[in-house]
C-alpha cells in the first residue's frame, strides 16, 4: 500500500505497509470487534551516539592510544500539553475510522478480566490512562497515552542489576500478549505504538568499521523528522509496520552534526638508555547541540505522519478481514 498526503507545506513521503506474521494470516473468521489494549505515542527528544577505537601495539611497530568520539543532540521547544492533545486526537480519529469500517470497540475490561491477566494482576499490570508525557524506556524518549481511555499496561520495574536509571517493562508483557493473540477470543487484540523520531544516525556501519580499522573514531547524525520504522500496529499475531518509516517534510530544519577523533600515535618511541619507551595519550572529542523546533509545526507534522500510519495499517487489516 502506497500513500501520499500533504498539509500546507508539510508532505508525507510515499511509504509501503508490510505485515509481519504468518503469510496466510487473515481476520475473515475473527469477530468484528477490536480491543485496543494499548495506544502509545513515543517522541524522540534526544540522541546520543558514541564510537571508540581501542589503542595498542601497531602491526609495523609503535603503539597508538584510544580514540573516542561522542555526540549528543537535544530537541528544544516541545510543548507537553500539545503532545498530550495530539495523542488524544490521534486516538479519537483511529477509533472513528475503525467504527466507520464496521468494527466495534471492545471495552478494556474484557482484557483486564481475561484469565491471562487476572493471575498476579495486581503485581504485574495496571489499568491506566495518559496523564501527560512520561519517561520512555530509552534515552531521550518520552511517551504519551490518550487521557480519554484506560489501557492495560505492564508495571515498570527498575533493572537494579545493571544500575539502569530507566524503568524497563518486564518480559511477561510480550509473552502474555503473544499467548493472548494465539487464543480464540471474542475480539481482535490490538496494540498501537507510534514512534516519532527527530534525529538519526548518519554514518553507515561500513564507514564506522573502516574508521575503526584506521584508528579513527567518528559519529555523525542529522535531523530527519519521521514516523520511525519501529512503529507498529499489531492485530493478534500480525504486526503492520513500515520498513523505512514515514518521512514528513518541512517540520525540522535539515542539519548535520559530527564528532571525530584520531588516535595519538607513537611509531618510533624514545630511547632511554638501554630501553625504548613509547608514549601516547588517549584522545576524546565530545560534541553536543540543541536543535530548536516550532511546537505548532512539530505537532502538525506528527499528526499528519501518525494519521497516515494509522489509516494505512488499519486498512491493511481491513483488507484481510473482508
Phi, psi and omega in degrees: 000123180249140186221146173214125181227161177215153176215110186055235181271349180280135184227137173270122181287160182299141180212167182230132179269137178231141177259126174264126182150185179305139183298330182264012182293130172212173184239024183294329179262001179278148176298147180276055177228128180247128176253111181275097184290324180205148178217105184232143175241121181253136182242126176278117181249354179201158178219136176233124179237141178221147175218139183218138175241118179286139179275192181146196180290144178262154187299320183257024178102151182094175178223162176224152182272178177287149175231132182223139176230137181221145183219129178233127178242140180230133178269126184242140175116355181292143179254112182305321180296322179291324179295319178292320180295318181290329175295316177299319180296316180298317181294315181300316180291322179298315178297317179298320180293320177297317179295323179296335178271005177092014181262137173273144176266112181287142180294146183295338180298334178295326177280318181302325182262008178291147183305323182292337182259338183291330180291123181055032186299317184294333181272330190253335187230158173218149178260111188215155173244171181288142178233026184109171182301138175229164183292134177274184182287328186254159178303132175082002182255134170241156190228140175230151171231156177302138178275354185266358185211147176265152181224158177270115188236136176292136179291146183275145178228138179277129178281089184289332183296331180256005181052041184272122181287347180269136177287141181235139179290142181289158182297338184294341180299305181296319182293322179293317179296323179293316178298318180296318182294335180277345181276160173273112184242172177272016181205164171266119179291131183226132176223127184246127174229113178251126180247117180260112183254152181241335182233156174211154177293126184253009181244124181289158177297327179296315179295321178296319180295318179295320179297316181294324178297329180269005181075033186233121179262135182206141171226144178226146177214162177210157174284137178200092183288127182197162165276114191296155175295347177281351178293145182211141172240106188261131173237110187053238182263010177256128181247120178271124183225168173236110191306316184253011181078183181234109180278140176238122185279160171059038174255311176240145175295136180290120179222150178237146184224152186210145169219130182214150182207126174270159181278146172285128187238137172233102183275329188259328183077182181229130179284130175228088184070238180270003182247158171240127185244133176253136180231129174219159176241145174290138183244144182213137172235126179238119179242154177210157180207148174253125181256120181279145175224153173273116186300327180287317178296318179299313182297318179296317179295320179295317179296316181300311181291318182292321178295323176297318179296312183296315183294316182292318180289325177293318180296328175296322176291318181300320179299327180275354178261344182256000000 
